């Protein structure tokens, strides 16, 4: 999807309705959704292929150009029946006033051809990241997980919705606190949260489950083990895209040979940095690592 930002100033209320009038002064465009995950991984030095679906329209062409500039090798299937997903945000004085979404689901034919490209690219990958935004692009996610698992590729999934059975057999699932609550139910204690998380992990056959918990940090659940990383944010400015940064960083660290606890620690640090930036943003290696830090 394409993230568009209209920046301006508000100095009056409309005479037509009790709403502010914003005078647009500049426009910015950034890759969003799965494209933001890809650009986050590329910013950390990874070689990234992004396989996705866009419309045969101006926004799709903009996305392709932006991704090339970010060093992402994009394999974008153009669907003439599809409008490329756009999230348009109007911002005044660093505050979001309004968001407008444009989206339509992709066709079955385009999704089938995307699956064939997934099979072709899979042998070249060290890690597979599947970012589900509920827009229809991961209709074949069960098959994709099955194909990756068959050749020993770790599969990281950022989930959406309440049907987690479709993620069965993935290596790691990264729901945020609200997403996990919608699937597992609420909890009144840390012990109850752990029980629910471990139960879901076992039901889905996951190696691990990572619940990102906003100001509470993030918690990793594995067989017989719980690891909690407190929040590492010095200043929270904008949380949009923080989940993209987390899973993108996790993928890069695991592909580089880090163990899962180390990958989670670095991803938590990356999330703390990116929420201090406006809009969907990336974290650079010099922001993430100290000059003498031995990550691996």
C-alpha positions as CSV (number, residue, x, y, z in Angstrom):
1,X,0.0,0.0,0.0
2,X,1.0,3.6,-0.5
3,X,1.1,6.0,2.4
4,X,0.4,9.6,1.4
5,X,0.8,12.5,3.7
6,X,-0.7,16.0,3.1
7,X,1.0,18.5,5.5
8,X,-0.5,21.9,6.1
9,X,-1.7,24.6,8.5
10,X,-5.1,25.1,10.1
11,X,-6.2,28.7,10.8
12,X,-10.0,28.6,10.6
13,X,-13.1,26.5,10.8
14,X,-15.1,25.8,7.6
15,X,-18.3,27.9,7.2
16,X,-19.9,24.9,5.5
17,X,-19.5,22.5,8.5
18,X,-17.8,22.5,12.0
19,X,-14.6,21.1,10.6
20,X,-11.1,22.6,10.3
21,X,-9.8,23.9,6.9
22,X,-6.3,22.8,6.2
23,X,-4.2,24.6,3.7
24,X,-1.9,22.0,2.1
25,X,1.8,23.1,1.9
26,X,3.6,19.9,1.0
27,X,3.0,16.2,0.1
28,X,5.0,13.2,1.0
29,X,4.7,9.6,-0.2
30,X,6.2,6.5,1.4
31,X,5.8,2.7,1.0
32,X,3.3,1.4,3.4
33,X,2.0,-2.0,4.6
34,X,4.2,-4.9,3.5
35,X,6.3,-2.4,1.5
36,X,7.2,-0.7,4.8
37,X,8.3,-4.0,6.2
38,X,10.5,-4.5,3.1
39,X,12.0,-1.1,3.3
40,X,12.8,-1.5,7.0
41,X,14.6,-4.8,6.2
42,X,16.5,-3.1,3.3
43,X,17.5,-0.2,5.5
44,X,19.3,-2.6,7.8
45,X,21.3,-4.0,4.9
46,X,19.3,-7.0,3.9
47,X,18.7,-8.2,0.3
48,X,14.9,-8.0,0.1
49,X,12.3,-9.3,-2.4
50,X,8.8,-7.9,-2.0
51,X,6.1,-10.0,-3.6
52,X,2.8,-8.3,-3.7
53,X,-0.2,-7.1,-5.8
54,X,-1.0,-3.5,-6.8
55,X,-3.3,-1.8,-9.2
56,X,-2.4,-0.9,-12.8
57,X,-2.6,2.8,-11.8
58,X,-0.6,5.9,-10.8
59,X,-0.2,4.8,-7.1
60,X,1.1,1.4,-8.1
61,X,3.7,3.1,-10.3
62,X,4.7,5.4,-7.5
63,X,5.1,2.4,-5.1
64,X,7.4,0.7,-7.6
65,X,9.6,3.8,-8.0
66,X,9.8,4.4,-4.2
67,X,10.7,0.8,-3.5
68,X,13.5,0.8,-6.1
69,X,14.9,4.0,-4.5
70,X,14.8,2.1,-1.1
71,X,16.8,-0.8,-2.5
72,X,13.9,-3.3,-2.5
73,X,13.6,-5.7,-5.4
74,X,9.8,-5.5,-6.0
75,X,7.9,-8.2,-7.8
76,X,4.6,-6.4,-8.1
77,X,1.7,-8.1,-9.9
78,X,-0.5,-5.5,-11.7
79,X,-4.2,-6.1,-11.4
80,X,-6.2,-3.8,-13.8
81,X,-9.3,-4.5,-11.7
82,X,-7.6,-3.4,-8.5
83,X,-7.2,0.1,-7.0
84,X,-3.8,0.2,-5.3
85,X,-4.4,0.6,-1.5
86,X,-3.7,4.1,-0.4
87,X,-3.8,5.5,3.1
88,X,-4.0,9.3,2.8
89,X,-3.3,11.3,6.0
90,X,-3.8,15.0,6.5
91,X,-1.4,16.4,9.2
92,X,-1.3,19.9,10.8
93,X,1.2,20.8,13.5
94,X,2.4,17.2,13.7
95,X,-1.2,16.1,14.5
96,X,-3.2,13.8,12.2
97,X,-6.5,15.3,11.4
98,X,-8.0,12.7,9.0
99,X,-7.2,9.5,7.2
100,X,-8.8,8.4,4.0
101,X,-8.4,4.8,2.7
102,X,-8.7,3.7,-1.0
103,X,-8.8,-0.1,-1.5
104,X,-10.3,-3.1,-3.4
105,X,-9.4,-6.8,-3.2
106,X,-7.2,-8.4,-5.9
107,X,-8.5,-10.9,-8.4
108,X,-8.1,-14.6,-8.1
109,X,-6.1,-14.8,-11.3
110,X,-3.4,-12.4,-10.0
111,X,-3.2,-14.1,-6.7
112,X,-2.6,-17.5,-8.5
113,X,0.3,-16.0,-10.5
114,X,1.7,-14.5,-7.3
115,X,1.8,-17.9,-5.7
116,X,3.9,-19.2,-8.7
117,X,6.4,-16.4,-8.2
118,X,6.6,-17.3,-4.5
119,X,7.6,-20.8,-5.4
120,X,10.2,-19.4,-7.7
121,X,11.8,-17.0,-5.2
122,X,11.6,-19.2,-2.2
123,X,14.9,-21.1,-2.7
124,X,16.8,-17.7,-2.7
125,X,15.4,-16.6,0.7
126,X,16.8,-17.1,4.2
127,X,13.7,-16.0,5.9
128,X,10.1,-15.5,4.7
129,X,8.0,-12.7,6.2
130,X,4.2,-12.7,5.6
131,X,2.6,-9.4,6.5
132,X,-1.2,-9.8,6.6
133,X,-3.2,-6.6,6.4
134,X,-6.5,-8.2,5.6
135,X,-6.6,-6.8,2.1
136,X,-6.8,-10.1,0.2
137,X,-3.2,-10.5,-0.9
138,X,-2.5,-13.5,1.3
139,X,-5.4,-15.7,0.2
140,X,-2.9,-18.6,-0.3
141,X,-1.1,-18.1,3.0
142,X,-1.6,-21.7,4.2
143,X,0.0,-23.0,1.0
144,X,2.9,-20.4,1.3
145,X,3.6,-21.5,4.9
146,X,3.5,-25.2,3.8
147,X,5.9,-24.6,0.9
148,X,8.4,-22.6,3.1
149,X,8.3,-25.2,5.9
150,X,8.9,-28.0,3.5
151,X,12.3,-26.5,2.5
152,X,13.2,-25.4,6.1
153,X,12.7,-21.7,5.7
154,X,11.7,-19.8,8.9
155,X,8.3,-18.1,8.4
156,X,7.4,-15.0,10.4
157,X,3.8,-13.8,10.2
158,X,2.3,-10.5,11.3
159,X,-1.4,-11.6,11.7
160,X,-4.7,-9.9,11.0
161,X,-8.3,-10.8,11.9
162,X,-9.5,-13.5,14.2
163,X,-8.8,-16.6,12.1
164,X,-5.4,-17.7,13.3
165,X,-5.8,-21.3,12.0
166,X,-4.6,-20.1,8.6
167,X,-1.2,-19.4,10.2
168,X,-0.8,-22.9,11.5
169,X,2.8,-24.2,11.1
170,X,4.5,-20.8,10.9
171,X,7.7,-20.3,12.9
172,X,6.8,-17.1,14.7
173,X,3.6,-15.0,15.0
174,X,3.8,-11.4,16.1
175,X,0.3,-10.1,17.1
176,X,0.0,-6.8,19.0
177,X,-1.8,-6.7,22.3
178,X,-5.2,-5.8,20.8
179,X,-4.9,-8.5,18.1
180,X,-4.0,-11.2,20.6
181,X,-6.8,-10.2,22.9
182,X,-9.3,-10.4,20.1
183,X,-8.3,-14.0,19.5
184,X,-7.4,-15.3,22.9
185,X,-9.6,-13.2,25.2
186,X,-8.7,-10.8,27.9
187,X,-6.5,-11.6,30.9
188,X,-6.2,-10.3,34.5
189,X,-2.7,-11.3,35.3
190,X,0.7,-12.0,33.7
191,X,0.2,-15.7,34.5
192,X,-3.1,-15.8,32.7
193,X,-1.6,-14.0,29.7
194,X,1.2,-16.6,29.6
195,X,-1.2,-19.5,29.8
196,X,-3.3,-18.1,26.9
197,X,-0.2,-17.4,24.8
198,X,1.3,-20.8,25.3
199,X,-2.0,-22.5,24.6
200,X,-2.3,-20.6,21.3
201,X,1.3,-21.3,20.4
202,X,0.7,-25.0,20.9
203,X,-2.6,-25.1,19.1
204,X,-1.0,-23.5,16.0
205,X,2.2,-25.5,16.1
206,X,4.3,-22.4,16.3
207,X,8.0,-22.4,17.4
208,X,7.3,-19.1,19.2
209,X,4.7,-16.4,19.7
210,X,5.7,-12.7,20.2
211,X,3.1,-10.4,21.6
212,X,4.0,-6.7,21.2
213,X,2.5,-4.8,24.0
214,X,3.0,-1.1,23.2
215,X,4.2,0.8,26.3
216,X,4.6,-2.6,28.1
217,X,7.3,-3.7,25.6
218,X,7.0,-7.2,24.1
219,X,7.0,-10.8,25.3
220,X,8.3,-13.9,23.6
221,X,6.7,-17.2,24.4
222,X,8.5,-20.5,23.5
223,X,8.2,-24.1,24.7
224,X,8.9,-23.8,28.5
225,X,10.2,-20.3,28.3
226,X,9.0,-16.7,28.5
227,X,11.2,-13.7,27.7
228,X,10.0,-10.2,28.3
229,X,11.6,-7.1,26.9
230,X,10.5,-3.8,28.5
231,X,9.6,-0.9,26.2
232,X,12.7,1.0,24.9
233,X,11.1,4.2,23.6
234,X,12.6,7.5,24.8
235,X,9.8,9.5,23.2
236,X,6.6,8.3,21.5
237,X,5.7,10.5,18.6
238,X,3.9,8.2,16.1
239,X,3.2,4.4,16.5
240,X,2.1,3.9,12.9
241,X,4.3,1.3,11.2
242,X,6.0,0.2,14.5
243,X,4.8,-3.4,13.9
244,X,6.3,-3.3,10.5
245,X,9.7,-2.3,11.9
246,X,9.5,-5.1,14.5
247,X,8.9,-7.9,12.1
248,X,11.3,-6.5,9.5
249,X,14.1,-6.3,12.1
250,X,13.3,-9.8,13.4
251,X,13.6,-11.2,9.8
252,X,17.0,-9.4,9.2
253,X,18.5,-10.6,12.5
254,X,17.4,-14.2,12.1
255,X,18.7,-14.2,8.5
256,X,22.0,-12.9,9.8
257,X,22.3,-15.8,12.2
258,X,21.1,-14.3,15.5
259,X,19.1,-16.5,17.9
260,X,15.5,-15.6,18.6
261,X,16.1,-13.8,22.0
262,X,18.8,-11.6,20.5
263,X,16.5,-10.8,17.4
264,X,13.7,-9.9,19.8
265,X,16.0,-7.6,21.9
266,X,17.2,-5.8,18.7
267,X,13.6,-5.5,17.3
268,X,12.4,-4.0,20.6
269,X,15.2,-1.4,20.4
270,X,14.2,-0.7,16.7
271,X,10.6,-0.2,17.7
272,X,11.6,2.3,20.4
273,X,13.5,4.3,17.8
274,X,10.9,4.3,15.1
275,X,8.0,5.5,17.3
276,X,9.9,8.7,17.8
277,X,9.6,9.5,14.1
278,X,6.6,10.8,12.1
279,X,4.7,8.4,10.0
280,X,5.9,5.1,8.5
281,X,9.7,5.3,8.9
282,X,12.8,3.1,9.0
283,X,15.7,2.6,11.4
284,X,19.3,2.7,10.2
285,X,22.1,0.5,11.5
286,X,24.0,3.4,13.0
287,X,20.8,4.3,15.1
288,X,20.4,0.7,16.2
289,X,23.9,-0.5,17.0
290,X,26.7,1.1,19.0
291,X,30.1,1.5,17.3
292,X,31.6,-1.4,19.3
293,X,28.5,-3.6,19.7
294,X,28.9,-7.2,18.9
295,X,25.3,-8.2,18.1
296,X,25.9,-11.8,17.1
